[in-house]
Amino acid sequence: MKQFEIVTEPIQTEQYREFTINEYQGAVVVFTGHVREWTKGVKTEYLEYERIFQWLKRNWHKLEMK
């Protein structure tokens, strides 16, 4: 299983939860969202998440629980 993954199919969260049930891992974060089709008269045709993906690859170790 990949540390970070962008998918287009519905997310099956159970597989990620099972990945964290051991003495070495202990958390899982799942990002989901709904996108409106129109924003101030402009049609949304697609979203790009490359920036956040690149940032996470560089900075994931800096994240902490609050």
PDB file with SEQRES, HELIX, SHEET and CRYST1 records, atoms N, CA, C and O in Angstrom:
SEQRES   1 A   66  MET LYS GLN PHE GLU ILE VAL THR GLU PRO ILE GLN THR          
SEQRES   2 A   66  GLU GLN TYR ARG GLU PHE THR ILE ASN GLU TYR GLN GLY          
SEQRES   3 A   66  ALA VAL VAL VAL PHE THR GLY HIS VAL ARG GLU TRP THR          
SEQRES   4 A   66  LYS GLY VAL LYS THR GLU TYR LEU GLU TYR GLU ARG ILE          
SEQRES   5 A   66  PHE GLN TRP LEU LYS ARG ASN TRP HIS LYS LEU GLU MET          
SEQRES   6 A   66  LYS                                                          
HELIX    1 AA1 THR A   13  PHE A   19  1                                   7    
HELIX    2 AA2 GLU A   50  ASN A   59  1                                  10    
HELIX    3 AA3 TRP A   60  LYS A   62  5                                   3    
SHEET    1 AA1 2 TRP A  38  THR A  39  0                                        
SHEET    2 AA1 2 VAL A  42  LYS A  43 -1                                        
CRYST1    1.000    1.000    1.000  90.00  90.00  90.00 P 1           1          
ATOM      1  N   MET A   1       0.844  -1.183   0.000  1.00  0.00           N  
ATOM      2  CA  MET A   1       0.000   0.000   0.000  1.00  0.00           C  
ATOM      3  C   MET A   1       0.888   1.244   0.000  1.00  0.00           C  
ATOM      4  O   MET A   1       1.915   1.278   0.677  1.00  0.00           O  
ATOM      5  N   LYS A   2       0.493   2.252  -0.752  1.00  0.00           N  
ATOM      6  CA  LYS A   2       1.236   3.504  -0.837  1.00  0.00           C  
ATOM      7  C   LYS A   2       0.941   4.382   0.374  1.00  0.00           C  
ATOM      8  O   LYS A   2      -0.137   4.302   0.961  1.00  0.00           O  
ATOM      9  N   GLN A   3       1.926   5.235   0.748  1.00  0.00           N  
ATOM     10  CA  GLN A   3       1.686   6.177   1.841  1.00  0.00           C  
ATOM     11  C   GLN A   3       0.647   7.211   1.449  1.00  0.00           C  
ATOM     12  O   GLN A   3      -0.204   7.577   2.259  1.00  0.00           O  
ATOM     13  N   PHE A   4       0.713   7.688   0.201  1.00  0.00           N  
ATOM     14  CA  PHE A   4      -0.224   8.687  -0.295  1.00  0.00           C  
ATOM     15  C   PHE A   4      -0.779   8.189  -1.614  1.00  0.00           C  
ATOM     16  O   PHE A   4      -0.063   7.594  -2.420  1.00  0.00           O  
ATOM     17  N   GLU A   5      -2.037   8.433  -1.821  1.00  0.00           N  
ATOM     18  CA  GLU A   5      -2.665   7.919  -3.029  1.00  0.00           C  
ATOM     19  C   GLU A   5      -3.831   8.823  -3.419  1.00  0.00           C  
ATOM     20  O   GLU A   5      -4.638   9.200  -2.569  1.00  0.00           O  
ATOM     21  N   ILE A   6      -3.918   9.166  -4.682  1.00  0.00           N  
ATOM     22  CA  ILE A   6      -5.052   9.922  -5.205  1.00  0.00           C  
ATOM     23  C   ILE A   6      -5.849   8.962  -6.070  1.00  0.00           C  
ATOM     24  O   ILE A   6      -5.309   8.342  -6.986  1.00  0.00           O  
ATOM     25  N   VAL A   7      -7.127   8.842  -5.776  1.00  0.00           N  
ATOM     26  CA  VAL A   7      -7.957   7.869  -6.475  1.00  0.00           C  
ATOM     27  C   VAL A   7      -9.174   8.542  -7.089  1.00  0.00           C  
ATOM     28  O   VAL A   7      -9.585   9.622  -6.665  1.00  0.00           O  
ATOM     29  N   THR A   8      -9.738   7.893  -8.083  1.00  0.00           N  
ATOM     30  CA  THR A   8     -10.941   8.424  -8.722  1.00  0.00           C  
ATOM     31  C   THR A   8     -12.170   7.590  -8.386  1.00  0.00           C  
ATOM     32  O   THR A   8     -13.296   8.017  -8.643  1.00  0.00           O  
ATOM     33  N   GLU A   9     -11.968   6.420  -7.822  1.00  0.00           N  
ATOM     34  CA  GLU A   9     -13.069   5.541  -7.427  1.00  0.00           C  
ATOM     35  C   GLU A   9     -13.456   5.842  -5.979  1.00  0.00           C  
ATOM     36  O   GLU A   9     -12.675   6.455  -5.252  1.00  0.00           O  
ATOM     37  N   PRO A  10     -14.644   5.422  -5.550  1.00  0.00           N  
ATOM     38  CA  PRO A  10     -15.021   5.605  -4.146  1.00  0.00           C  
ATOM     39  C   PRO A  10     -13.976   4.992  -3.214  1.00  0.00           C  
ATOM     40  O   PRO A  10     -13.450   3.911  -3.480  1.00  0.00           O  
ATOM     41  N   ILE A  11     -13.688   5.683  -2.139  1.00  0.00           N  
ATOM     42  CA  ILE A  11     -12.656   5.241  -1.199  1.00  0.00           C  
ATOM     43  C   ILE A  11     -13.219   4.171  -0.273  1.00  0.00           C  
ATOM     44  O   ILE A  11     -14.252   4.365   0.368  1.00  0.00           O  
ATOM     45  N   GLN A  12     -12.532   3.054  -0.213  1.00  0.00           N  
ATOM     46  CA  GLN A  12     -12.877   1.971   0.703  1.00  0.00           C  
ATOM     47  C   GLN A  12     -11.969   2.120   1.925  1.00  0.00           C  
ATOM     48  O   GLN A  12     -10.843   1.622   1.922  1.00  0.00           O  
ATOM     49  N   THR A  13     -12.444   2.796   2.959  1.00  0.00           N  
ATOM     50  CA  THR A  13     -11.588   3.165   4.092  1.00  0.00           C  
ATOM     51  C   THR A  13     -11.108   1.977   4.919  1.00  0.00           C  
ATOM     52  O   THR A  13     -10.074   2.081   5.578  1.00  0.00           O  
ATOM     53  N   GLU A  14     -11.802   0.881   4.908  1.00  0.00           N  
ATOM     54  CA  GLU A  14     -11.424  -0.263   5.742  1.00  0.00           C  
ATOM     55  C   GLU A  14     -10.011  -0.755   5.444  1.00  0.00           C  
ATOM     56  O   GLU A  14      -9.283  -1.127   6.365  1.00  0.00           O  
ATOM     57  N   GLN A  15      -9.613  -0.762   4.177  1.00  0.00           N  
ATOM     58  CA  GLN A  15      -8.273  -1.235   3.840  1.00  0.00           C  
ATOM     59  C   GLN A  15      -7.198  -0.358   4.475  1.00  0.00           C  
ATOM     60  O   GLN A  15      -6.131  -0.859   4.832  1.00  0.00           O  
ATOM     61  N   TYR A  16      -7.455   0.924   4.620  1.00  0.00           N  
ATOM     62  CA  TYR A  16      -6.487   1.825   5.234  1.00  0.00           C  
ATOM     63  C   TYR A  16      -6.477   1.665   6.750  1.00  0.00           C  
ATOM     64  O   TYR A  16      -5.418   1.724   7.375  1.00  0.00           O  
ATOM     65  N   ARG A  17      -7.645   1.464   7.336  1.00  0.00           N  
ATOM     66  CA  ARG A  17      -7.717   1.248   8.781  1.00  0.00           C  
ATOM     67  C   ARG A  17      -6.958  -0.022   9.159  1.00  0.00           C  
ATOM     68  O   ARG A  17      -6.207  -0.035  10.134  1.00  0.00           O  
ATOM     69  N   GLU A  18      -7.153  -1.073   8.397  1.00  0.00           N  
ATOM     70  CA  GLU A  18      -6.464  -2.334   8.672  1.00  0.00           C  
ATOM     71  C   GLU A  18      -4.954  -2.177   8.573  1.00  0.00           C  
ATOM     72  O   GLU A  18      -4.216  -2.868   9.276  1.00  0.00           O  
ATOM     73  N   PHE A  19      -4.484  -1.284   7.718  1.00  0.00           N  
ATOM     74  CA  PHE A  19      -3.050  -1.045   7.553  1.00  0.00           C  
ATOM     75  C   PHE A  19      -2.423  -0.508   8.840  1.00  0.00           C  
ATOM     76  O   PHE A  19      -1.237  -0.724   9.088  1.00  0.00           O  
ATOM     77  N   THR A  20      -3.211   0.189   9.655  1.00  0.00           N  
ATOM     78  CA  THR A  20      -2.660   0.822  10.860  1.00  0.00           C  
ATOM     79  C   THR A  20      -2.847  -0.005  12.126  1.00  0.00           C  
ATOM     80  O   THR A  20      -2.438   0.429  13.203  1.00  0.00           O  
ATOM     81  N   ILE A  21      -3.444  -1.163  12.025  1.00  0.00           N  
ATOM     82  CA  ILE A  21      -3.672  -1.975  13.224  1.00  0.00           C  
ATOM     83  C   ILE A  21      -2.477  -2.902  13.447  1.00  0.00           C  
ATOM     84  O   ILE A  21      -2.521  -4.087  13.118  1.00  0.00           O  
ATOM     85  N   ASN A  22      -1.423  -2.345  14.005  1.00  0.00           N  
ATOM     86  CA  ASN A  22      -0.251  -3.107  14.431  1.00  0.00           C  
ATOM     87  C   ASN A  22       0.576  -2.216  15.359  1.00  0.00           C  
ATOM     88  O   ASN A  22       0.207  -1.065  15.590  1.00  0.00           O  
ATOM     89  N   GLU A  23       1.665  -2.717  15.884  1.00  0.00           N  
ATOM     90  CA  GLU A  23       2.436  -1.937  16.853  1.00  0.00           C  
ATOM     91  C   GLU A  23       3.287  -0.829  16.236  1.00  0.00           C  
ATOM     92  O   GLU A  23       3.892  -0.051  16.974  1.00  0.00           O  
ATOM     93  N   TYR A  24       3.354  -0.732  14.907  1.00  0.00           N  
ATOM     94  CA  TYR A  24       4.210   0.259  14.264  1.00  0.00           C  
ATOM     95  C   TYR A  24       3.451   1.466  13.721  1.00  0.00           C  
ATOM     96  O   TYR A  24       4.016   2.558  13.657  1.00  0.00           O  
ATOM     97  N   GLN A  25       2.213   1.305  13.335  1.00  0.00           N  
ATOM     98  CA  GLN A  25       1.402   2.404  12.825  1.00  0.00           C  
ATOM     99  C   GLN A  25       0.220   2.624  13.756  1.00  0.00           C  
ATOM    100  O   GLN A  25      -0.189   1.724  14.490  1.00  0.00           O  
ATOM    101  N   GLY A  26      -0.331   3.857  13.711  1.00  0.00           N  
ATOM    102  CA  GLY A  26      -1.442   4.093  14.603  1.00  0.00           C  
ATOM    103  C   GLY A  26      -2.457   5.109  14.133  1.00  0.00           C  
ATOM    104  O   GLY A  26      -3.332   5.491  14.909  1.00  0.00           O  
ATOM    105  N   ALA A  27      -2.377   5.563  12.896  1.00  0.00           N  
ATOM    106  CA  ALA A  27      -3.334   6.569  12.438  1.00  0.00           C  
ATOM    107  C   ALA A  27      -3.500   6.477  10.929  1.00  0.00           C  
ATOM    108  O   ALA A  27      -2.622   6.007  10.206  1.00  0.00           O  
ATOM    109  N   VAL A  28      -4.645   6.938  10.489  1.00  0.00           N  
ATOM    110  CA  VAL A  28      -4.905   7.029   9.056  1.00  0.00           C  
ATOM    111  C   VAL A  28      -5.730   8.285   8.819  1.00  0.00           C  
ATOM    112  O   VAL A  28      -6.643   8.589   9.586  1.00  0.00           O  
ATOM    113  N   VAL A  29      -5.408   9.015   7.756  1.00  0.00           N  
ATOM    114  CA  VAL A  29      -6.150  10.222   7.394  1.00  0.00           C  
ATOM    115  C   VAL A  29      -6.693  10.028   5.988  1.00  0.00           C  
ATOM    116  O   VAL A  29      -5.946   9.693   5.069  1.00  0.00           O  
ATOM    117  N   VAL A  30      -7.980  10.236   5.822  1.00  0.00           N  
ATOM    118  CA  VAL A  30      -8.618  10.095   4.519  1.00  0.00           C  
ATOM    119  C   VAL A  30      -9.221  11.439   4.155  1.00  0.00           C  
ATOM    120  O   VAL A  30     -10.042  11.976   4.899  1.00  0.00           O  
ATOM    121  N   PHE A  31      -8.821  11.987   3.013  1.00  0.00           N  
ATOM    122  CA  PHE A  31      -9.342  13.260   2.531  1.00  0.00           C  
ATOM    123  C   PHE A  31     -10.419  12.984   1.499  1.00  0.00           C  
ATOM    124  O   PHE A  31     -10.180  12.299   0.505  1.00  0.00           O  
ATOM    125  N   THR A  32     -11.596  13.515   1.738  1.00  0.00           N  
ATOM    126  CA  THR A  32     -12.661  13.415   0.747  1.00  0.00           C  
ATOM    127  C   THR A  32     -13.248  14.800   0.535  1.00  0.00           C  
ATOM    128  O   THR A  32     -13.114  15.677   1.388  1.00  0.00           O  
ATOM    129  N   GLY A  33     -13.883  14.989  -0.574  1.00  0.00           N  
ATOM    130  CA  GLY A  33     -14.486  16.288  -0.822  1.00  0.00           C  
ATOM    131  C   GLY A  33     -15.522  16.219  -1.927  1.00  0.00           C  
ATOM    132  O   GLY A  33     -15.552  15.287  -2.731  1.00  0.00           O  
ATOM    133  N   HIS A  34     -16.353  17.215  -1.938  1.00  0.00           N  
ATOM    134  CA  HIS A  34     -17.370  17.356  -2.980  1.00  0.00           C  
ATOM    135  C   HIS A  34     -17.127  18.700  -3.655  1.00  0.00           C  
ATOM    136  O   HIS A  34     -16.897  19.709  -2.989  1.00  0.00           O  
ATOM    137  N   VAL A  35     -17.180  18.702  -4.956  1.00  0.00           N  
ATOM    138  CA  VAL A  35     -16.878  19.914  -5.717  1.00  0.00           C  
ATOM    139  C   VAL A  35     -18.142  20.422  -6.383  1.00  0.00           C  
ATOM    140  O   VAL A  35     -18.877  19.668  -7.021  1.00  0.00           O  
ATOM    141  N   ARG A  36     -18.381  21.708  -6.222  1.00  0.00           N  
ATOM    142  CA  ARG A  36     -19.549  22.294  -6.896  1.00  0.00           C  
ATOM    143  C   ARG A  36     -19.224  22.452  -8.379  1.00  0.00           C  
ATOM    144  O   ARG A  36     -18.071  22.675  -8.748  1.00  0.00           O  
ATOM    145  N   GLU A  37     -20.222  22.339  -9.205  1.00  0.00           N  
ATOM    146  CA  GLU A  37     -20.006  22.438 -10.653  1.00  0.00           C  
ATOM    147  C   GLU A  37     -19.764  23.872 -11.095  1.00  0.00           C  
ATOM    148  O   GLU A  37     -18.990  24.116 -12.021  1.00  0.00           O  
ATOM    149  N   TRP A  38     -20.429  24.829 -10.434  1.00  0.00           N  
ATOM    150  CA  TRP A  38     -20.305  26.231 -10.833  1.00  0.00           C  
ATOM    151  C   TRP A  38     -19.848  27.079  -9.651  1.00  0.00           C  
ATOM    152  O   TRP A  38     -20.363  26.928  -8.543  1.00  0.00           O  
ATOM    153  N   THR A  39     -18.888  27.970  -9.880  1.00  0.00           N  
ATOM    154  CA  THR A  39     -18.425  28.928  -8.876  1.00  0.00           C  
ATOM    155  C   THR A  39     -18.415  30.306  -9.507  1.00  0.00           C  
ATOM    156  O   THR A  39     -17.604  30.584 -10.389  1.00  0.00           O  
ATOM    157  N   LYS A  40     -19.302  31.157  -9.064  1.00  0.00           N  
ATOM    158  CA  LYS A  40     -19.391  32.533  -9.579  1.00  0.00           C  
ATOM    159  C   LYS A  40     -19.444  32.560 -11.104  1.00  0.00           C  
ATOM    160  O   LYS A  40     -18.769  33.367 -11.744  1.00  0.00           O  
ATOM    161  N   GLY A  41     -20.247  31.674 -11.675  1.00  0.00           N  
ATOM    162  CA  GLY A  41     -20.435  31.649 -13.120  1.00  0.00           C  
ATOM    163  C   GLY A  41     -19.373  30.897 -13.903  1.00  0.00           C  
ATOM    164  O   GLY A  41     -19.452  30.822 -15.129  1.00  0.00           O  
ATOM    165  N   VAL A  42     -18.376  30.335 -13.217  1.00  0.00           N  
ATOM    166  CA  VAL A  42     -17.311  29.588 -13.895  1.00  0.00           C  
ATOM    167  C   VAL A  42     -17.515  28.096 -13.626  1.00  0.00           C  
ATOM    168  O   VAL A  42     -17.633  27.669 -12.477  1.00  0.00           O  
ATOM    169  N   LYS A  43     -17.553  27.313 -14.705  1.00  0.00           N  
ATOM    170  CA  LYS A  43     -17.767  25.876 -14.564  1.00  0.00           C  
ATOM    171  C   LYS A  43     -16.466  25.179 -14.162  1.00  0.00           C  
ATOM    172  O   LYS A  43     -15.417  25.404 -14.766  1.00  0.00           O  
ATOM    173  N   THR A  44     -16.552  24.333 -13.136  1.00  0.00           N  
ATOM    174  CA  THR A  44     -15.403  23.530 -12.714  1.00  0.00           C  
ATOM    175  C   THR A  44     -15.415  22.242 -13.524  1.00  0.00           C  
ATOM    176  O   THR A  44     -16.364  21.462 -13.447  1.00  0.00           O  
ATOM    177  N   GLU A  45     -14.366  22.023 -14.296  1.00  0.00           N  
ATOM    178  CA  GLU A  45     -14.289  20.821 -15.113  1.00  0.00           C  
ATOM    179  C   GLU A  45     -13.404  19.753 -14.491  1.00  0.00           C  
ATOM    180  O   GLU A  45     -13.632  18.563 -14.712  1.00  0.00           O  
ATOM    181  N   TYR A  46     -12.402  20.150 -13.720  1.00  0.00           N  
ATOM    182  CA  TYR A  46     -11.525  19.184 -13.058  1.00  0.00           C  
ATOM    183  C   TYR A  46     -10.733  19.895 -11.964  1.00  0.00           C  
ATOM    184  O   TYR A  46     -10.641  21.122 -11.944  1.00  0.00           O  
ATOM    185  N   LEU A  47     -10.174  19.118 -11.072  1.00  0.00           N  
ATOM    186  CA  LEU A  47      -9.309  19.633 -10.016  1.00  0.00           C  
ATOM    187  C   LEU A  47      -7.947  18.977 -10.146  1.00  0.00           C  
ATOM    188  O   LEU A  47      -7.840  17.836 -10.597  1.00  0.00           O  
ATOM    189  N   GLU A  48      -6.918  19.689  -9.756  1.00  0.00           N  
ATOM    190  CA  GLU A  48      -5.572  19.135  -9.753  1.00  0.00           C  
ATOM    191  C   GLU A  48      -5.031  19.174  -8.335  1.00  0.00           C  
ATOM    192  O   GLU A  48      -5.044  20.220  -7.686  1.00  0.00           O  
ATOM    193  N   TYR A  49      -4.559  18.036  -7.858  1.00  0.00           N  
ATOM    194  CA  TYR A  49      -4.034  17.933  -6.504  1.00  0.00           C  
ATOM    195  C   TYR A  49      -2.523  17.714  -6.479  1.00  0.00           C  
ATOM    196  O   TYR A  49      -1.980  17.345  -5.438  1.00  0.00           O  
ATOM    197  N   GLU A  50      -1.849  17.927  -7.571  1.00  0.00           N  
ATOM    198  CA  GLU A  50      -0.424  17.650  -7.634  1.00  0.00           C  
ATOM    199  C   GLU A  50       0.373  18.431  -6.596  1.00  0.00           C  
ATOM    200  O   GLU A  50       1.305  17.886  -6.005  1.00  0.00           O  
ATOM    201  N   ARG A  51       0.031  19.683  -6.363  1.00  0.00           N  
ATOM    202  CA  ARG A  51       0.776  20.498  -5.404  1.00  0.00           C  
ATOM    203  C   ARG A  51       0.750  19.907  -4.007  1.00  0.00           C  
ATOM    204  O   ARG A  51       1.794  19.773  -3.369  1.00  0.00           O  
ATOM    205  N   ILE A  52      -0.428  19.553  -3.528  1.00  0.00           N  
ATOM    206  CA  ILE A  52      -0.517  18.997  -2.183  1.00  0.00           C  
ATOM    207  C   ILE A  52       0.185  17.649  -2.120  1.00  0.00           C  
ATOM    208  O   ILE A  52       0.790  17.316  -1.101  1.00  0.00           O  
ATOM    209  N   PHE A  53       0.116  16.877  -3.183  1.00  0.00           N  
ATOM    210  CA  PHE A  53       0.784  15.583  -3.213  1.00  0.00           C  
ATOM    211  C   PHE A  53       2.294  15.769  -3.092  1.00  0.00           C  
ATOM    212  O   PHE A  53       2.949  15.057  -2.331  1.00  0.00           O  
ATOM    213  N   GLN A  54       2.847  16.722  -3.837  1.00  0.00           N  
ATOM    214  CA  GLN A  54       4.281  17.007  -3.761  1.00  0.00           C  
ATOM    215  C   GLN A  54       4.663  17.501  -2.371  1.00  0.00           C  
ATOM    216  O   GLN A  54       5.691  17.097  -1.827  1.00  0.00           O  
ATOM    217  N   TRP A  55       3.832  18.382  -1.791  1.00  0.00           N  
ATOM    218  CA  TRP A  55       4.117  18.913  -0.460  1.00  0.00           C  
ATOM    219  C   TRP A  55       4.110  17.794   0.577  1.00  0.00           C  
ATOM    220  O   TRP A  55       4.996  17.729   1.429  1.00  0.00           O  
ATOM    221  N   LEU A  56       3.119  16.918   0.506  1.00  0.00           N  
ATOM    222  CA  LEU A  56       3.042  15.813   1.456  1.00  0.00           C  
ATOM    223  C   LEU A  56       4.253  14.897   1.356  1.00  0.00           C  
ATOM    224  O   LEU A  56       4.766  14.440   2.378  1.00  0.00           O  
ATOM    225  N   LYS A  57       4.710  14.626   0.159  1.00  0.00           N  
ATOM    226  CA  LYS A  57       5.876  13.766  -0.007  1.00  0.00           C  
ATOM    227  C   LYS A  57       7.103  14.367   0.667  1.00  0.00           C  
ATOM    228  O   LYS A  57       7.934  13.636   1.205  1.00  0.00           O  
ATOM    229  N   ARG A  58       7.225  15.702   0.642  1.00  0.00           N  
ATOM    230  CA  ARG A  58       8.379  16.370   1.253  1.00  0.00           C  
ATOM    231  C   ARG A  58       8.215  16.606   2.749  1.00  0.00           C  
ATOM    232  O   ARG A  58       9.201  16.604   3.486  1.00  0.00           O  
ATOM    233  N   ASN A  59       6.986  16.808   3.205  1.00  0.00           N  
ATOM    234  CA  ASN A  59       6.769  17.304   4.560  1.00  0.00           C  
ATOM    235  C   ASN A  59       5.982  16.401   5.497  1.00  0.00           C  
ATOM    236  O   ASN A  59       5.733  16.799   6.635  1.00  0.00           O  
ATOM    237  N   TRP A  60       5.584  15.225   5.086  1.00  0.00           N  
ATOM    238  CA  TRP A  60       4.722  14.395   5.920  1.00  0.00           C  
ATOM    239  C   TRP A  60       5.323  14.143   7.292  1.00  0.00           C  
ATOM    240  O   TRP A  60       4.587  14.042   8.273  1.00  0.00           O  
ATOM    241  N   HIS A  61       6.645  14.039   7.384  1.00  0.00           N  
ATOM    242  CA  HIS A  61       7.296  13.758   8.667  1.00  0.00           C  
ATOM    243  C   HIS A  61       7.190  14.928   9.646  1.00  0.00           C  
ATOM    244  O   HIS A  61       7.423  14.746  10.841  1.00  0.00           O  
ATOM    245  N   LYS A  62       6.842  16.131   9.163  1.00  0.00           N  
ATOM    246  CA  LYS A  62       6.707  17.304  10.021  1.00  0.00           C  
ATOM    247  C   LYS A  62       5.323  17.406  10.660  1.00  0.00           C  
ATOM    248  O   LYS A  62       5.126  18.172  11.603  1.00  0.00           O  
ATOM    249  N   LEU A  63       4.376  16.640  10.152  1.00  0.00           N  
ATOM    250  CA  LEU A  63       3.011  16.704  10.670  1.00  0.00           C  
ATOM    251  C   LEU A  63       2.943  16.079  12.055  1.00  0.00           C  
ATOM    252  O   LEU A  63       3.631  15.099  12.340  1.00  0.00           O  
ATOM    253  N   GLU A  64       2.112  16.651  12.908  1.00  0.00           N  
ATOM    254  CA  GLU A  64       1.944  16.105  14.249  1.00  0.00           C  
ATOM    255  C   GLU A  64       0.487  16.207  14.673  1.00  0.00           C  
ATOM    256  O   GLU A  64      -0.271  17.030  14.159  1.00  0.00           O  
ATOM    257  N   MET A  65       0.119  15.375  15.598  1.00  0.00           N  
ATOM    258  CA  MET A  65      -1.240  15.412  16.131  1.00  0.00           C  
ATOM    259  C   MET A  65      -1.389  16.601  17.054  1.00  0.00           C  
ATOM    260  O   MET A  65      -0.467  16.935  17.797  1.00  0.00           O  
ATOM    261  N   LYS A  66      -2.551  17.245  17.012  1.00  0.00           N  
ATOM    262  CA  LYS A  66      -2.829  18.371  17.915  1.00  0.00           C  
ATOM    263  C   LYS A  66      -4.070  18.083  18.704  1.00  0.00           C  
ATOM    264  O   LYS A  66      -4.483  18.901  19.525  1.00  0.00           O  
TER     265      LYS A  66                                                      
END                                                                             
